[in-house]
């Protein structure tokens, strides 16, 4: 290993190559700044800084760009201990009784194993074993 001085903060750091100029923290800051400059060129209305600069778009809930429908929120509320039909404790999923994925009321949710969940949603022909439309 080689010991060099960072040209940004002048601290000594360990490097694998002798042409390395920045320590890890300075390199990370520099890369982040380069990304922000690139973003500024594409979108002049965005101010330089971390993220988009709009705290409302990064907030939890419907204003967040990554927020879909709130479907995932109920998973923390319901305890997945065993399947309500067969009692299995493996491969548990949460099923919506009324089949409306957006109705996340606790009385509309039940815990099923993947096998029982598949049996509920998919019907098979008793003679051929083929899947049938529900």
C-alpha positions in Angstrom: 0.0 0.0 0.0 1.0 3.6 -0.6 0.4 6.5 1.7 -0.6 9.8 0.0 -2.0 13.2 0.9 -5.5 14.2 -0.3 -5.3 17.3 -2.4 -8.7 18.5 -1.0 -8.3 18.1 2.8 -4.6 17.3 3.0 -5.1 14.2 5.2 -2.9 11.2 4.7 -4.7 8.1 3.4 -3.9 4.6 2.2 -4.1 4.1 -1.6 -3.6 1.2 -4.0 -2.4 3.4 -6.9 0.0 6.3 -6.8 -2.1 8.5 -9.1 -5.0 8.7 -6.6 -5.7 12.3 -5.6 -8.5 12.2 -3.1 -9.3 10.3 0.1 -12.6 8.3 0.2 -14.7 11.0 1.9 -13.4 13.7 -0.4 -13.9 11.5 -3.5 -17.5 10.8 -2.4 -18.2 14.6 -2.0 -16.6 15.3 -5.3 -18.6 12.7 -7.1 -21.8 13.9 -5.5 -21.1 17.5 -6.6 -20.4 16.3 -10.2 -23.8 14.5 -10.2 -25.5 17.7 -9.0 -23.8 19.8 -11.7 -24.9 17.2 -14.3 -28.5 17.4 -13.0 -28.4 21.2 -13.0 -27.5 21.1 -16.8 -30.5 18.9 -17.6 -32.9 20.7 -15.2 -31.9 24.4 -14.6 -34.8 24.9 -12.3 -33.3 22.6 -9.7 -31.0 24.2 -7.2 -27.6 22.7 -6.3 -27.9 20.5 -3.2 -28.7 17.0 -2.1 -31.7 15.5 -3.8 -34.2 17.5 -5.8 -34.2 20.3 -3.2 -38.0 19.9 -2.7 -38.7 18.4 0.7 -42.4 17.8 -0.1 -41.5 15.3 -2.9 -39.3 13.4 -0.5 -41.8 13.2 2.3 -43.7 10.0 3.2 -47.1 9.5 1.6 -48.8 10.4 -1.6 -46.5 13.4 -2.4 -43.5 11.1 -2.6 -42.5 10.1 -6.2 -42.0 6.5 -5.1 -45.3 6.2 -3.3 -47.7 3.9 -5.1 -50.9 3.2 -3.3 -50.0 2.6 0.3 -50.3 -1.1 -0.2 -47.2 -1.9 1.8 -48.3 0.0 4.9 -50.5 -2.8 6.3 -47.7 -5.4 6.4 -46.3 -3.9 9.6 -49.7 -3.9 11.3 -50.6 -7.6 10.7 -48.9 -10.4 12.4 -47.8 -13.3 10.1 -47.7 -16.3 12.5 -49.6 -19.0 10.6 -51.9 -19.6 7.7 -55.6 -19.1 8.6 -56.6 -22.1 6.5 -54.0 -24.9 6.9 -52.0 -23.6 9.8 -48.7 -23.6 7.9 -45.9 -21.3 9.2 -43.9 -21.2 5.9 -44.3 -18.8 2.9 -46.9 -16.6 4.4 -48.6 -13.8 2.5 -51.4 -11.3 3.3 -54.6 -11.8 1.3 -57.3 -9.2 0.7 -60.7 -10.9 1.4 -62.6 -8.6 -1.0 -59.8 -8.9 -3.6 -59.4 -5.1 -3.6 -55.7 -4.4 -3.1 -56.4 -0.8 -2.1 -58.8 -1.7 0.8 -56.2 -2.2 3.6 -58.6 -2.3 6.5 -57.4 -4.9 9.1 -60.8 -6.7 8.9 -60.3 -7.2 5.2 -56.9 -8.9 5.5 -56.0 -12.4 6.3 -52.8 -14.4 6.5 -52.4 -17.3 4.0 -49.6 -19.5 3.0 -48.7 -19.3 -0.7 -50.3 -22.6 -1.4 -53.6 -21.7 0.1 -53.5 -18.3 -1.6 -52.9 -20.0 -5.0 -55.8 -22.3 -4.3 -58.1 -19.4 -3.5 -57.3 -17.4 -6.6 -56.9 -20.3 -9.2 -59.4 -23.0 -10.0 -58.4 -26.3 -11.6 -60.4 -28.8 -13.6 -60.8 -31.9 -11.4 -60.4 -34.2 -14.4 -57.5 -32.7 -16.4 -55.8 -30.6 -13.7 -55.7 -27.6 -16.1 -56.0 -24.1 -14.8 -59.4 -22.5 -15.4 -60.4 -18.8 -15.6 -62.1 -17.7 -12.4 
